[in-house]
Amino acid sequence: MDEQALMGLNTNADACYRPCSATYVHTVVFHVIILINAICVCFSHSDDHVKFFCFQVLEHQIKFRHGTLAAAQQQLIRETLMKWLQAQLMNVHPEKPFIRNKAAQVLALTFVMEYLTLWPKFFFDILNLVGLNLNGVDIYLRTLMAVDAEVVDRDILHSPEETRRNILIKDTMREQCIPALVESWFQILQTYQHTHSELTCQCLEVVGAYVSWIDLNLIANDRFVNLLLSHMSMEELREEACDCLFEIVNKGMEPVDKTKLVESLCQVLQSAGFFNIEQEEDVDFLAKFSRLVNGMGQSLVLSWTKLSKTGDAKVSAETLRAVEGKVPLMLQLLIHEDDDISANIVGFCYDYLHVLKQLPALSEQQKSNVEAIMLAVMNKLKYDDEYNFENEGEDEAMFVEYRKQLKMLLDRLAQVSPELLLEAVHRVFSATMQNWQTVQFMEVEVAIRLLYMLGEALPASHGAHFSGDTTKTSTLQSMMRTLISCGVSEYQHSSVTLEFFETVVRYDKFFLVEPQHIPSVLMAFLDHRGLRHSSPKVRSRVAYLFSRFIKTLHKHMNAFIEDILSRIQDLLELAPPENGFPAPLSSDDQLFMFETAGVLIVNGESPAERKQALMRSLLTPLMEAFRMLLAKLPQEAGEERQAVLADCLSHAVGFARINRLAARDTCALINKHTTILTDLRRRSECACANQVSPFLQEIFMPLVMAIFEVLSRPAEENDQTAALEKQMLRRSYFSFIQTIASSGMNEVMASQGEPENIERVLFTIIQGAVDFPDPIAQKTCFIILSRLVELWGGKDGLVGFPDFIYKHIVPACFMAPLKPTFDLSDAQTVLTLSECTLTLHMIHLKRGPECIQFLQEYLPSLQVSAEITQVSDTHLLPSGFKHRISLQPVKIKVQFNFRKLTHY
């Protein structure tokens, strides 16, 4: 053996030894006999890293080269592993855990490769060798868990061939060795339960892993169950014993057999006193026990569901009684002060409510159970005194997740008995609001929270909670009236403040019914309770909620617009943090405020001139601050300060870049303003358009770049809401461009400085016409292209635009209708085709015979027939562009017509 090479295997070895080790490893790995002899020596080496390396090399041989080894070499590997295992039996000090784990992995790999063919006595050989030797049993149990990972574990992805092999291995094990393995587990548990708890827990873990696919009668018998129950009373074993029983209960079985198993286990546990949880102080054990009870309850519910479908009413009723019998214990665990214990029983509670939902009528006891669950949920929703609202960590995150589980229960309760839930929430809410000044914050917060949660528990179409069912609407209106008028928004705790505003916005439709409450809520948003709150977290959230509130109720804001704008003016100032003092709102929060201001101005009832003045007063300070910071940027020496200023500058040009909705609405805002100017222009009041054109020229590219940035943001593949928002933003953007092009303000685009700017805008229009399967946007894009060809496609048009026509616009007119997504059964698609052909007609009008010549050269590139390439002037007349185009290899035949396109 090369000692220098072995020294290089240590992770802490000098660098000079490592190249030697690499060469040595390469040589040894590919010479099997040398390899195995070397490993025999290395097993006795004093360095743990060398031993680990030896097992890694063996693992490599077995996993990747086993099939190429000769029979003698395979036998040599088996003998080597058994010699190592035998040596462990006599070791006074066992190997390090990572060595034992790696050895178990190698043994498991050998088992998988050879059990069905070369080593059918694998487990018998190991059992005969290790007996009940402490070190040997440890390796044996680790090997069993490694075999489970290789053969059984469903979380590991296997190829179809490996899956078939694993099924065959399990079938063979059931026939040949499982009874012997189960007997060995019993002997190990019995032998070491009082002396070696760690080894006993290891064995219980093995039983739990294997019970899912072996004969349950081998485990679910008197001697094994009694042994497990005795472990439930041992402090060091009870948690693992609970997990083992949980796996037994979760084993797939016929519903009648499962019900008998669960009932017999419950009787034994109850007789042993485990159901008296109020006397149990070990919360870790109770968390495991709660999980066990949850498993038993869910198993019974599943059995009832299956039996109720078979029509066996008697057996189904017995199973339902078994479920009902576990409800008192479930309620005790649900309301336990420890949230982990409570969370572990939520699944059974949810399934039980689902059972009640399916029953034709509830008994008095069942109604009582529903009410008890409801009260438990309301109580457990409360924050505790230790919750850190300013610096939320792992514990706080876990409670938030727990609250989400409780919300699911509340939603299910609403499905079982909506009247009872509404009555209970009303009772709790009213009692708390009457005395909110003297009640702890968690009581006040949860009362408002329950009102908020009713919005989802008792859903209404488009948030219309205040129409329809009289009982529901009157109760909700009463609670909202109380929320706004009782003064609870003054409560001095951030959680109550946030819940107040969240609830106000959740039920914003209430103010359509009772608009007299709008002024008081607006003041709450604008003063120390909202945007001026001492907590940055509250200010940030309120900025967003205020934006939503204004969007919904903008039609009712006309009387308050200028007052609101004056009150938020200082919050819109563009100023970097000075001397370490942050601004009242972050850049992102300011974006919501800009959006809110824009929505107020655009949707107000003021004359166009007044809207224009308000918009200028909103944007002029932003532009001035931008110029000032831009001039200041080169003067700053520190990189950190430069980065701060650069961030402010980015914020200034990207105020529309709040999110998809904000960018869309900002675009719609400018679009609507430009539409007003178009109407004025039609009345020959062109001076107004001339005044606004410089303003649009200044903001055009920043706005467009902001929209590009939003559209380029990645979104979750299945996020349909995000996809719809992007689609709406894209449509608004194209409508904005169309309005500019059609209102005589095309110089806004033409005068954007660098040619790359206008090219980028033009390419987005081509992309919208061809690549996005949205016929509404495609139609708009072809209208824009047709208009731009009319404006810039002649001899005196924009420089370089004729090249753009032939390189991009003409191909777009053909490629868009030939897309598989171009659905002619859709009316909007037919309109898109009409605009597409009108664009071609406009190109012909502006370019004349040159267009015909280009088409005769271009169409062959689409692999169309020679007949089709013979295009003449008559084909491009509005009534007569009719050609069949057959593309290969797609084999789509399409008939083009300026008014009609049909697939053949």
N, C-alpha and C positions, 0 to 999 in steps of 0.2 A: 504493500500500500504506500502511496505517495503522500507523506505527511504534510508536505507543503501544499499539495493540492487540497487535502482535507482541511487544512487551516483556512484556505481561501473560501470555504463554504460558509464560514461564520460571517454573519452580517456586519460584525465589528472588526473583521480582519483588515490588515493593511492592504492597500491597493496593489502592492507588488505581487501578492499571492493570487489575486483573482484571475488574471489571464491563464495562469497555470491550472487553476481549478476548471476553467471553461474548457480547456483542451482535454483535460483528464475526463471530465464528464462526457464529452463528445465521444471519446475513445471507448469508455466503459459501457455507455448506453447501447452501443451497437455491437458489442461482443457479449453475448448473453451468458456464456459460461463464466467468463471473467467477471461479469456483472454480479452473478449470484454468489460466487465465491467471495467477491469483494464485500457484498452486503452482509454475508455471514460474519465477516471480520468487523464490519462497521457497526453491527448491532451491539457489539460489546465495547464500542468506542465510548470515551468519557464525555465527548462533546455532543450535546443534544441536537445541535444543528446538523451534525454529520448523520445522526440517526434519522432525523426528519428527512434529510436529503435521500437517504437510502430508501425510505418508504415512498418518497416521491418518484424515484426511478422505477421502483417496482410497480407503482400505480401507472406510470407511463407504459411500461411493458404490457401490463394486463389490459389496459384500456385500448391501446392502439396497435399492439403487435402480437396479441395473444394468438390469433389465428395463424400466424406465420411461424410460431414456435413448434419445435419438434415435441413429440410426446414426452421424451425424457426431460426436456427443458421445462415443460409444464409441470411434470412431476417434481422436478427440483425446486420450483417456486413453491409448490404446496408444502414440501418438506421444510423449506426454509421458514415459511410462515409458522408452521406448527412448532419448529424448534424454538423460534422466538417466543411463541406463546408459552411453551413449556418452561423457558427460562424465567418468564415473569412469575411463575408460581413460586419460585424460590427467592425472588427478590425481597429483601427486607424493606427497601424503599421503592415504591412503585415509580414507574416512569412519569414524567410530567404529563399533565392532561392533554396538551397539544400533540404529544407523541402517541398517546393512547388513542386519541381521536383519529389520527392519520392511519394508525395500524388498523383500526376498525374499518375505515373506508377501504383500505386495501383488501382486507378479508371479505368485505361485502362485495367488492368488485369481482374478486375471485369466485365467490359464491354465484353471482349472477352469470358469469361466463361458463362455469363448470358444473353447476348443480344438476342440470337436466341431462348431462352427458357423462362427465368425467368424475364428478365428486358428489354422488347422490347421498352419501353418508356425512356430508359436511357438518351438520349440526350434531349428529351423533358422535362424530370424532371429537368435536370441541367439547361436548358435554362430558364424554368419557375422560377427556384430558383434564378439564378444569374442576370437575366435581363441584364442591362448594368452597373451593379455595377463594379467598377474598380478592386477590389480585386477578385471578382467572375469571371470576364472576363479573368483575368490573369490565374486562375486555369483552366478555361474552355479551353483556347487556348493551355496551356501546356498538358492538357489531350488529345486534338485532335492530337498533335504531338506524344504523347506516343502511341495512338491508331495506328497512321500511322506506327510507328516503329514495333508494334506487328503484324499488319495485312498486310501492304503494302510493307514495305521496302524490296527490293530484295537482299540487302546485307546480310540479316539475313537468316541463313539456317533453313528451316522448314522441318518437317517430312511430308510424303504424306498426313497423316490424318490432320495435321495442315493446310497444303496448301488447302485441300478441304474445311475445316472449314472457312478459311479466304476468299475464293472465295464466299462462301455462305453468309458470313457477308457483303461483299461489295455489292453483288446483293441485299440483303435485305435493306441495307442502301440506295441504289439508289432508291428503291421503296418507302421507308417509310420516311426517314429523311433528305436526302441530300438537297432538296430545302429549308427546314427550316434552315439547317446549313449555306447554301450560303447566305440566307437572313440575318442571324445573322452576318455573316462576313461583309456584306455591311454596316449594321447598326454600327458595331464596327468601321470600317474604317472611316465612315462619322462622327461619334461622336467624335473620339479621334485623328483625323489626325492633328489637330492644337494644341492640348493640351498635348497629351501623345505619343510622337513619338516612344518610345520603345515598347509600347503596339501595336501601329499601325504596326510597322515592324514585330512584332510577328504574327499579323494577316495576313500580306502579305506572310509570310513564310508558314503559314497554307494553304492559297489559292494555293501557288505554289506547295505544297506537294500533295494536293488533286486533282488538276486539271487534273492530268494524267489519272485518272480513273472515273471521274464523267462526266456528260453531259456538253460538252464545251459551249453549248448555254446558260447555267446558268451564265457563266463568260464572254464569248466573246459576249457581248451585249453593247449597247451604254452607259448605265448608269455605268456599271462596268469599261469599257475601258476608259471612260472620267474621272472616278475617279482615275484610275491608271495613266493616263496622267497628271492629276493635281499633283499627288504624284511625278512624274518625275521632276517636277519643284520645289519641296521642298527639300532643302539641306539635311535634316535629313532622308528623306524617299526615295530619288531618287534611291539609290543603291538597296534597297530591292524591290522597284517597278520594276526595271530593271530585277532583278532575277525572279520576278513573271511573267513578260511578257515572259522571256526566257522559263519558264516551260510551258506557254500557247502555245508558238510556237512549242515546242518540243513534244507536245501531238500527239500520233499516229492518223493519219487521212487518208482518201482517198486522192490521189495526187491532184485531181482537187480542192477539198475543202481546202486542205492545202495551195495550191497556192493562192486561194482567200483570205484566212485568212492572210497570210503573206503580200500579196499585200495591203490589206486594212490597216493593221497595219503600213506598211511602209509609206503609203500615209498620215496617221494621224501623224506619227512621223516627217515626212518631213515638213508637213504643220506647225507643232508646232516649227520647227526650230532646231530639234535635230540633223539633218544631217550636220549642220554647225559646225563641230567639231573644226575648227581652232579658233573659238571664245570661246571654252570651256577651262577653266584653271584647273578644278577639275580632276586630273588624276585618282583618285580612281573611280569616276563616269564613266570616259571614259573607264576604264578597264572593268567595268560592261557592258557599252554600246557596247563595242567591242565584248564582249561575246554574247550579244543579236544579234548583226548584224551577227556574225558568225553562230549562231543558225538559223537565218532566211535564210541565204545564203545556208547552208547545207541542210535545209529542202526543199528549192527550187530545189537544185541539185538532191536530192533523188526523188522528185516528177517527175523531168524531166527523170530520169533514168527509173522509173516505166512506165511513159507514152510512152517513146520511144520504150519500149518493146511491148506495146500493139498495136503499129502501127497507133495510132491516130496522124498523122503528124501535123495537125492544132493546137491541144491543146499542143502538145509537143513543137512546135515552139513558142507558146505564153509563155510557161514556160521558155524556153531558153532565150527569150527576157527579162523576169522578172529577170533571173539570171544575164544577161548582165547589166541590169539596176543597179545592186548593186555593180558592179565592181569599179566604181569611188570612192565610199565610202570605199570599201574594201582596195583600194590602199592608200587612205588617212590614214587609221588606220594602215596598214602594215608598212608604212614608218614613223610613229609617233616616236618621239625621245624616248618615254618611252617604254622600252622593254616589259613590262607586257601588255600594250595596243596592241602592235604589235603581241605578241605571241598568244593573244586570237583570232586573226583573221586568223591565219595560216591554220586552218582546212578548212575554206571556200575557201581559196586561193588554197590549195592543191586539193580540190574536183573540183574546177573550171578548173584547169589545166587538171584534169582527163577527164572532159567533152570535152575540146578542143582536147585531144588526140584521142577521139573516132570519131570526126567529119572528114568527107572525105577531106575537105579543109577549111582553115582558111580565114576569111574575113580580110580586111586591118585593121579594128578596133580590131579584135581579135589578129592579129599579134602585133599591137601596145600595147595591154594589156599584151601580153606575154613579150614584151621588157620592159614594165614598171615594171612588177613583177620582172624581172631579175635584173634590176638596183636597185630596192628596196632591194632585197636580198643581192646584192653585197655591198650595203651601210650599211645595218644592221649587216653584218658579222663583222664589225670593232669593235675592242676593244675601250672602252672609256678611258679617262685620269685617272679615278679613279680605274681602275682595278689593284688589288694588285697581282703581279706575284710571289712575294716571300712568301707571306702568304695568300694563297687563302682561303677565308671563304665562308659563305653562299651565299652572293651576287655573288661571282665569280662562284660558282657551278651552280647557277641559269642561269647565262649567258652562261655557257658551255652547259646546257640543251637546252637553247634557240637556240644556234648555231646548235645543232643537228636537231632541227625542221627546221631551215633554209636550212640545208643540204638536208633534204627530199624534200623541194621545188626545190632546184637546181637539184636534181636527176629527179624530175618530169618534170622540164623545159627541161632537156636533152631529155626526151622521146617525148615531144611535138615538139621541134625544136632543134635538136642537132647542126645543122649548125649555127643557131643564137647564141646559147650558146658559141660554140667554138670561133666564131668571136668576141663576146663581151668580153670574157675572154682574148683573144689575144690582143684586143685593150687596155683594162685596164692594163694588165701585161706589155705590151711594153711601154706604156706611163710612168708607174711608174718606171720601171727599168732604163729608160733613165735618170731619175733625182733622183735616190734613195738617193743620198747624201743630198738632200735638202727637202726631203719629210718626214712627221711625221711617226713614227714607225708603227702606226696602218694602214696607207695606204700601206706601204711596206709589212707588214705581210699579209694583206688580199689579196694583189696581188699574192703573192706566194701561199697563202692558196687556192685561186681559181684554180691555176694550179694543186695543189695537189688534189683538189676535183674533177677535171675533170677525174682523174683516176678511180673513181667509177661512176661518172655520165655518162661517155662514156666507159663502160666496154669493156675489151678485154680478150680473152681466155688466161689464164695463164699469164696475164700481158703483152701480146704481143701488146703493144700500138704503136709499131714502124714498123708494117707490115700491109698490107692490104690497106685500104682506103688511097689514096695518099694525099688528102686534110688534113685529120686528122693527119696522121703521119708527114707530112711536117710541119704542124703548131706546133705540140707538140715538134718535134725536134728543131724547131727554138726557141721555148720558153725555152727548156732545155739548148740549147747552150747559150742563153742570160743569163739564171740564173747562169751558171757556170762561164762565161767569164766576166760578168759586174762588178764583185767584190762585190756584195751585201752580200756575206758571211762575209764581214768585218763590217757590220752594227752593231753598239754598242747598241743592245737591245736583250735580251734573247729570246723574242718571235720570232723575225725575224731569229735569229740564229737557233733555234729549227725548225722553219718551213722550212728553207733551207735544213737542213739535212733530215727531214722527206720526203721532196719532192724528194731529190736525191735518197733516198732508195726506195720510191714508184715507181720511174721510173728507177730502176737499169738496166732494159733491154736496156735502151738508150745507155749504155756504151758498149754493145755488138755491137751496130751499129757504134758508134763513140768512140772507145777505147782510142783515143788520149787525151780525157779529164780525164782519170782515174788518172794520176799523180797529177793534181791540186786538185781534190776532195780528194785524199788520204792525201795530205798536210793539207787540211782544217780539216779533221778528226783528224789529229795527232797534230796540233799546237794549238795556243791560241784560235782558233775559235771553237774547238771541245773538245778533251780529256783534254786540258790544259786551258779550259775556267775558268773564275773566279767564275762562278755560279755552285755550286754542282749539282743543278737540271739539268743544261745543260750537265755537264760531265756525269752524270748518264744516261741520255737518249741517249747521243751520244755513250756511251759504248755499249748499246744494238743495236743501229742502225748500228754501225760499224761492229758488228758481223754479222748482216743480209747482209750488203753490201759485206763482204768478202765471205760469203757462196755462194751468187749468182755469184760472179765474180772471184772465186778462180782460174779458168783456165787462167785468165789474170793477175794473181798476181805473176807469177814466177820470174819476173825481180825485184820485190820489196820485196820479202819475208824477206830476212835477214835485209834489211833496216827497214822494219816495226817492226820486232822482236827487233831490237836494240833500236828503238824509244819508244817501250812500255815496255821495260824491267823493268824500275823502277816502272811502274804501277802494276807490278805483284808481287812486294815484299810483303811478309807477315809480317806486322808490326802492333802491336796494337797502338791505339792513345796514344801519349805521351804528358803529360802536358796540356791535354785538346785540343790539336790540332788534328783534324781528318785527316785521310789519304786522298789523292786526290780522291780515289774511295772507295766506300763502299765494303763490302765483296761480296754482290750480283753482284755489277758492275764488280768486279775483275773476277768473274766466267765467265762473257761474254768475258772478255779479254783472259782468259785461253782457252776458247772455240775457239776464233778467232785464237789464236796462233796455236792450235792443227790442225784446218782446213787448215791453211797455210802450215804447215809442211807436213801433210799427203798428201795433194793434189798437192804439188810441184813436179817438175820434177827432183829433185836432186836424186843422187844414194841412195840406201838404207843405206849405211854407213853414208852419210851426214845427212839423215833424223834422223837416230839414234842419231847422235851427237847433232843435234838441239833439239831433244826431251829431251835428257839428260840435256842440258843446260837450258831447260825450267823448268824441274822438280827438278833438283838437288838443286837449291837455296830454293825451297819450302820444300824439305825434311830436309835440314840443318836448316832452320828456325823452322821447326816443332820440331826437336830434341832440339834446344835451348830453345824454349818456354816451351816444356814439362819439361825440367830440371829446368826451372825458376818457374814453377807453384807452387811447394810445398814451395818455399821460400817466396812467397807473403803472407803477413799477412792479408791485407784487403780483405773482401769478394767481394767488387766491382771490385777491380783489378784482383782478381782470376777469376771472371766471364768474364772480358774482355779477359784475356788470354785463358780461356776455349773456348770462342767464336772463337778466332783466330785459335786454334787447330782444332776445329770442321770445320772451313773453310778450313784448310789445307787438311784434309782427305776427304772433301766433295766438292772439286772444281768441280766435275762433276755434283753436285746436284744443278744445276742452275735452270732448269725446265725440263719438259719432253723432249723437243727437245734437250736441251744441254746434258742431260744424254745419250740420244740415240746416239747423234753424238760422244760423248766421247767414248762410247762403240764401235761405228763403227770405230773410229780412232784406238783404240787398236787392234780391230779385223783386220783391214786392215794391220796394221803393222805386226801382227802375221802371216797373210797370206803371206806377203813378205818373212818372215822367213821360212815358209813352202816350198815355191818355192825354196829357197836357199838350204833347207835341201834335197829336191829331187835331187839337183845337187851335193849332198854329201858334201856341205859346212856346216857341222853340228856345226862347231865352233861358228858360228854366233848365232845359237839357244842357245848354251850353255852360250853365253855371255848375252843374253837377259833374259834367264830363271830366274836368280836371281832378275833382275829388275821387272819382272812380279810377282814373289813371294812377293815382297815388296808391290806392289800397288794393288795386286789382291783383298784382302778383303776390303780395303777402297773403291775401285771402286765398288765392288759388293754391299757393304752396302749402298753406295750412290744410286745405282740403286734401291735397295729394298725400300729405303725411298721415292724415286720418285713414284714408282709403288703403294705404299701404300697411297699416298695422295688422299683424296676424291675429286671427280669431280662432276659437275652438272649432273643430270640424263640425260638431253637432250643435253649435250655438245658433239656432234659427233666428233668435231675436237679433243677434249681432249682424247676421247676414241680411236681415230685412232692413235694419238701420243703415247699413252700408248701401243697400239698393236705393233707399229713399234719399240718402245724401247724394248719390251719383245722379239720380234724376233731378234733384234740385240744382246741382251744379250745371248740368246740361241746360236746364231751363234758364238759368242765370246767363249763360253764354248766348243762348238763343235770343233772350230779351235784348241784350247789348247789341247783337248783330242786326236785329230787326228794328231797332229804335233809332238807327242813324248814328250810333255811337261806336262804330267799328274802329275808330281811331284809338279807343281805349285799349284794344288788343294790339293794334298795329304799332303803337308808340311805347312798347314795353322794353325799350333799350336793346339789350342783347338779342340777336336773332334766335338764340336758343330758347328764349322765354316763349315767344310765339309758337315756335316749333313744338315745344313741349305741350302747349295747350292744344294745338292742332292734332298731335298724336293721340291725346286722350279722347278727342272726338272720334277719330278713326277707330280706336279701341272700343269705344262705346257702341259704335255702329256695327262692329263685326264680332267682338269676342264675348260680350256679355249677353246671355239669353234673356234679355228684358226688352220686349217689343216696344214698350212705352219709351224707354230711354233710346232705343235704336231709332225710332221714328223721329224723336227730337234731334238726334245727331245728324240724320240725313237732311232734316230741315235746315240745320245750321250749315252743313256742307253746301247745300244748294244755294243758300244766301251768300256764303263766302265766295263761291264761284261767281255768282252774279256781281259781287262787289269787286273782287280782286282777280277774276279769271280772264279779263280782257287784256288788250295790249297795254293799257295804262294802269294795270293793276299792281298789286304788291310784287316786288322783285322776288323771283324764285318761286312764286306760287304756281305758275303753269307746270313746273317740274313736279311739284307736290301733287297736282291734280292727277298726272299720269302715273306717278309712282305709288300713290296711296288711295286717292279718292275713287278712281275708276276701278281698281281691284276690289275695293270695299263694296262697291255696288254689285259685284258678282259673287264675292265670297260670302257675304252676309246671307243671301237667300239660299246658298248651297250648304249652309251649316245644318247638321242633323237636328238642331234645336229649333230651326225655323219652321214653326208649326202653322200651316195655312188654315187649319180649322179654327184658329184663334183670330178674332176680328181685328185686334190690335196689330197682329202680324201682317194681315192683309193691308192695313193702312201703312205699315212700315214699308212694305213692298212698293206701294204707290209712291211714297216719298223717295225711295231708292231710285225708281225709274225716272222720276221728275228731276232728280239730281243729274242723271245721265243726259237727259234732254237739255238741261241748263248748260252742261259742259259742251254739248254739241252746238248750242246757240252761241256760246262765247268763243269757241275754238274752231268751229267750222269743219272743213275737210280734214284738217289735221287730226281731229278726233276720230273720224272714220278710218284714216290710215293707221292710227295707233291701235284701234280695236282689231283691225285685220291682222296686225302683228301680235297683239296680245292674246287673242282668243286661242290660237294654237297652243300656247303655253298651258292652257287648261285641259289639254288633251281632248279637244272637241273635234268633230268631223270637219272636213274641208268645206262642206256645204255651209256650215254655220259661220265659218270665218268670213264669208263673203257678205260683209255688212255694207249697206248703202244708206243714203240720206233718208230714204223712205222708211227704213227700219227704225229710225230714231225719232219719228214723228210721234206725238202723244197718243195716237190711236193705233199704231201699227208695229211696235217692236215685238215681233213674235218669232222666236226661234227655239227649237228643242236643243238642249245641251246635254250630252251624255258624258259624264266624267268617269274615267277609269282610274283606279280599280274600284272606286266606290259604287259605280254602276247606278247612279241616280239620274233619272231623266226628268228634266224640268222644262216647262213651257213658260217663257217670259212674256209678260204682257204688262203694259204700263198700268192697267187696272186690275189685272188678275194673274195669279200664278197657281198652277195646279200640279201635283205630283202624279205621275203615271206609274 
